[in-house]
Amino acid sequence: MEPQSIVVLDFGAQYSQLIARRIREQNVFSVVLPCTALLSEIKSYSPIGIVLSGGPCSVYDADAPAMDPAVFELGLPVLGICYGLQLMVHMLGGKVRGAKHREYGHATVGIVRDSELFRGLPDSLEVWMSHGDEAVELPPGFELVAKSPSAVAGIHNQQKKFWAVQFHPEVRHTRLGTEILRRFVIDICRARPEWTPKHFIESTISAVRETVGNGRAICALSGGVDSAVAATLVDRALREHGESRLTCVFVNNGVLRKNEFEKVQQNLHEKLGLQLKAVDATDRFLTRLAGVIDPEKKRKIIGNEFIAVFDQEARRIEQTQGKVEWLVQGTLYPDVIESRSVRGPSQVIKTHHNVGGLPEKMNLKLIEPLKDLFKDEVRQIGRDLGMPEEILQRQPFPGPGLAVRILGEVTPERLAILRECDDIVVNEIKKAGLYNRIWQSFAVLLPVMSVGVMGDQRTYAYTCAVRAVYSEDGMTADWVELPHGVLKAISTRIVNEVKGVNRVVYDITSKPPGTIEWE
């Protein structure tokens, strides 16, 4: 079948990824591109519809994000959301101004005219608003189809195949929002709901085979879900007659969790049957990290050293098995979003070692089969590949490892302390039966020394922070209200068992405004 997608053009909205997720829930592939994307890039995704996201700016701002006007000339259905409505009105000859009555939060919208976008839905809708501007004059050919008590809430030009809403159908607060998006994607764009895990696996295996040809690849394994699924997927593509042209390289970068180096080797070789090469490069990484405090420098150092090690191992493999040209990584969509300014005018949040942390010049070419997926989608792909749940249910662990959970300089002493603290946190979370219900739970070593008392003696030792969050995809997260008994057990064990820590605190910050990791 011909490829198809819904392209979401991002104008800096916090909800842009949610739009793509809701569309994917219809089994239709959707991708988020910056509003500045060239027409050629948009066309490369074979779009059958375009969505214009919301955004924090006003269309009349001097630096307001815009897009190529030719998007409106593609002959494709276009749906504008919030800022997307205002931009559509502004670019096509209407008028937008600052609203007399701004709307934020819950609102009731009345449908005032028949429209394909709302067909079959109630005449009154509970929606989520977040806007300070409003459309006051519609462009030629447009009609008002929905109205809130204070503003234009929905418009269309059905002849041109343009629709727009002032509210956010992608958030759960808009009760029938998914149905509205379904009307656009399935009824208006005529999308085929065929983007399933099985379809993704088949198309990815085919694409990897075509890309690699008769060559060889190595895969950067971290021991986490993402790289394990990427490795299994590419292994399927490059395995012939029981032999694979993929060698997985698992590097001990010196900042792994307690006993992680041994556990990962056992899991990935014995349970997944992957051809695995384990490399202990602890001294190499810790030497480079010595004296480094800045989080971004830590990430870039680790990213660069990983590539240097992979290059070195690729050369060794070539001596006996043939030329290696490709490096497989388990990069996910949130990694790409946070590491590159792909969201229109948005800012880079942090560098991921397997995205922004890569050196500018590399000998190996990248294969990132999961780069358009969210974590829950990756886990489903893993299940369809037949991978064990104990691997798929592992909580995410950052590529830079404990280096970004030690605030300040990474030293062998601090690593030893944090490993013990972290091991206690994970074990107590598992003992309480909470591990698979929590997105991430871990310990952080703070560069804060405080006075304590143990056995009638004064102590002056480190502070350990405990972090546990719920999340759907890592883009946003809420802190977990851990039972007091679990917190007590964690705190008591850390202070009693880990020499060098005399105080434990619990992080109750959500994302945003914080990030999940501390660095």
C-alpha positions, 0 to 999 in steps of 0.5 A: 500500500502507498504510504500515508501520514498526517503531518502536524506543523508545530508552532511551539505548542506544549500539546503538539505531541499530543495531537500526533498521539491522538491521531496514532490512536486511530492507527494512522501515522502522524509526525510533528514537524517544525512550522518552518519545515520546507515544503519538500520535507512535508511532502516526503511524509506522503501527507493526506492531511495537515494539522496546524498546532497551537502556540504561545504567540500572537499572529500579529507579533513581529516574530510570530511563527509562520509557515510556507503559504504554499501549504494551503495550495497542496489541495490537502485537508487542513485543520487549524487548532488554537493558534492554527485557527488564528494563523489560518484566518490571518494568512487567508485574509481575515482579521485577528485581535487580542480577545476582549474576554480571554478563555483559559480552561473549561468552556462550553461550545455550541455548534451553530452550523452543520460541518463534517468536523462535528457531524454526529456529535452533540450540539453542545461540547465541553472543551478546553480553551487556552487563548488570549486572541480571537478571530473577528473577521473570517476570510472569504469563503469561510463560515462560522460553525461553532461558538463559545460565549466569548469567541469564534470556536470553529470555522470551515471552508469546506470547498477548500477543505479547511477546518479550524477550532479555537479549542484543543481537541487533543487534550483529555479535558475536551471530552469528545476531542478524540472523536473530532480528530477522528472526523478529520483524520478518517472521515475528511482525510480518508486515512486508512487505519493500517498503522499497527505494530505488525505493519510497523515491524514489517515496513521497518524490517524491509527498510533496514534490509534495503538500507544496509544491503549486504553490509554489517551493523553494530547496535549500541545497547544500553540495557534499556527497553529502547535499544533492546527493541531496536536491536531485536528489530534490526536483528530480524532484518539482518539475520539469515540462515541463523547468522546475523550481520548485527553485532550488539555492543554493550559498553560499561561507561562507568556510570551504570547501576549496581551490577548492571554490566553483568545483568544486561549481558545475561538478559540480552544474550541469553533471553534475546539471542543477540550477538553481544560484545561487552566492552568495559570502558570504565576508566576511559569514561571516568577519566574524561568526566573528571572535574566536569560539573556542567550537565551538558558537557557531561552528556556531550563527553559521554556521547562522544566517547560512546561513538569513539568506542563503537568506532573502535569495536567496528574496526575490530569486527571488520578484521574477522567479519567484514566492513561495518558501516552502520550504527543502530541506536534506540533513539525515541521521539521524545529524545529527538524533540528535547534535543533538537529545536524541532518544535518551531520556535521552541528551545532545546531542553537538553542534549540526549547522548544518542541525539544531540550528543553525537559528534559532528563527524562520524565514521558510522552511519546511523539507523534509528528505527524507533525515532518516530515512536513514543515509549508505550508504542515501543513496548507494544512493538516489543510485545509483537516481536515476542520479547519478554515482559521483564525486559519490556517493563524495565523503567527508562534509564538515561544514556548518560547513566548515573552521571546525570544523577550525580549533581556536580563532579562524577567521582568513583566515591560518589558513584559508589554511594549513589549505586547503593542508594539507587539499588535500595530505592528500586528494590523497595519500589519492587517490594511494594509492587509499584515498579511496573506502575511507575514510569521511573523511580531512582535516587539522585546524589546532591552536592549538599552536605548537612549535619546529622547525628548517628550513635551520639556522634556528629556526621557531615554527609551527603543528601540523597533525593528520591524521585518517582514519577508517572508518565505516558511518554516522558514528555510530561510527568507527575510525581508519585505519592509514594505510600509513607511506609515505602518512603520510610523504608527507603529513607531508613535503609539509605541512612543506615546502610549507605555510608556517606549519606545522612539525609533523604529528601523526596522530589515532588516536582512535576514535568513541567516545570522540572524535568524527570532527570535532575540534569 
